[in-house]
Amino acid sequence: MTDLSAFPITEKWPARHPDRIQLYSLPTPNGVKAAIMLEETGLPYEAHRVDFANNDQLSPAFLSLNPNNKIPAILDPEGPGGKPLALFESGAILLYLAEKSGRFLPEDPAARYGVIQWLMFQMGGVGPMFGQLGFFHKFAGKDYEDKRPRDRYVAESRRLLGVLEGQLAKHAWIAGEDYGIADIATFPWVNNLLGFYDAGELVGIKDFPRVTEALERFRARPAVQRGLTIPS
């Protein structure tokens, strides 16, 4: 049996199946990326809920795995060279799981970097901008009398949706004809924008029919449906 006792995080979240990938997460747009990818690839894993209400993400155990105190994070007992690998940042996790499974990332170098650039587009643009819009529309920022900050993020979110709309006018999925990690990274944020943030009308989502159509195809995938609720 694999021994993960060298990793302090397993003291707070004991591994019932230490031979499986350990996922530490929550069903947020970033968190579900890892869960969806694990469901899509079929890699064996065990999910642990990092409860923000209890500040689990600030605990010494979690910080020992991710000093940036953000979810998701994983611990793979069978990492490169057969040694355990701890990894954080959702984009890095998607790349790692794609390489480990041999799925959702092309082998051809040109196509591979084509997918990676769209993954970075989500990491650097879609996630931060949609997240700020959510703060100013749904959370504490909604009470700010000055609406200029909110409107800034609305405008930038619309611009990003326009980029996606243009790309989906040319291809079935964001990075080309094949579904991949760029879609797994991006569509949870679009889903959150329209669902949890309830900002569809605010960003004029009707102006982006290809985005919403692709979102529906994404949400229809059984692995996505499962991953969106993990950890329960």
C-alpha positions, -999 to +999 in steps of 0.1 A: +000+000+000+012+035-009+025+055+021+014+092+020+023+099+056+051+123+046+024+147+034+009+166+064-023+172+044-032+136+049-034+141+087-064+164+082-079+146+053-069+109+057-066+089+025-090+059+025-075+049-008-039+061-007-032+044-041-055+069-058-051+105-067-061+127-037-082+157-047-087+186-023-113+209-036-148+225-036-174+228-063-163+263-075-155+271-111-118+265-105-124+235-082-147+216-106-121+218-134-100+191-117-131+170-108-144+171-143-110+162-157-107+133-134-142+121-143-135+125-180-102+106-179-114+078-155-082+081-134-089+067-100-092+094-073-105+103-039-121+137-033-118+157-001-139+188+006-120+219+016-146+238+036-142+276+032-168+281+059-143+266+084-113+282+067-099+248+058-079+265+030-059+285+057-051+254+078-014+244+081-023+210+066-037+226+034-010+252+032+016+224+033+003+214-001-006+248-015+010+278+001-013+300-020-043+287+000-065+282-031-083+251-044-080+227-062-049+208-052-040+172-058-016+146-045-008+118-069+008+088-052+021+076-086+036+108-100+066+110-124+091+083-118+066+065-095+071+091-068+042+110-051+036+144-067+018+173-050+004+199-073-017+231-071-031+256-096-060+243-117-043+250-151-012+230-140-034+202-128-053+200-161-020+198-180-006+172-157-038+150-158-039+154-196-003+142-199-008+114-174-039+101-191-029+108-227-063+126-233-077+160-240-043+175-251-030+168-287+004+151-291+012+172-322+033+202-309+016+229-329-019+217-319-007+211-284+003+248-280-029+259-297-048+242-268-024+256-242-028+292-254-066+289-249-061+274-215-039+304-206-067+327-220-090+313-194-065+315-166-055+351-173-087+365-186-120+346-182-115+335-146-103+367-131-127+390-150-158+368-144-149+365-108-146+402-103-179+407-121-195+383-097-181+402-067-195+435-079-228+420-091-237+395-065-215+399-034-203+428-013-195+450-043-232+451-053-238+476-025-212+501-039-230+532-050-203+539-077-211+514-105-180+521-125-160+492-112-189+468-119-193+483-154-156+479-161-158+441-155-191+438-174-174+454-204-144+432-201-165+401-196-185+409-228-152+414-247-140+380-235-173+364-244-170+380-279-136+363-283-151+330-274-180+336-297-157+343-326-136+312-319-167+290-317-179+304-350-149+286-366-146+255-345-168+230-326-148+237-294-127+265-281-093+252-293-105+234-324-127+205-334-118+183-304-130+188-269-101+194-245-087+210-215-094+245-228-131+237-226-128+220-192-111+252-179-135+277-195-170+264-194-173+261-157-167+298-155-193+305-182-217+282-163-211+301-131-215+335-148-250+326-159-260+304-130-245+312-096-237+348-105-270+353-123-253+378-147-266+366-180-288+396-186-261+419-173-236+408-199-262+404-226-256+367-231-281+366-259-255+383-280-233+351-277-254+322-290-225+300-299-211+303-264-244+292-248-248+264-274-214+251-266-221+254-229-251+232-233-231+206-251-205+208-223-231+204-196-247+174-214-215+154-209-220+128-181-185+134-167-193+171-165-226+165-147-208+144-121-178+167-118-199+198-112-210+184-078-176+171-066-167+171-037-203+169-025 
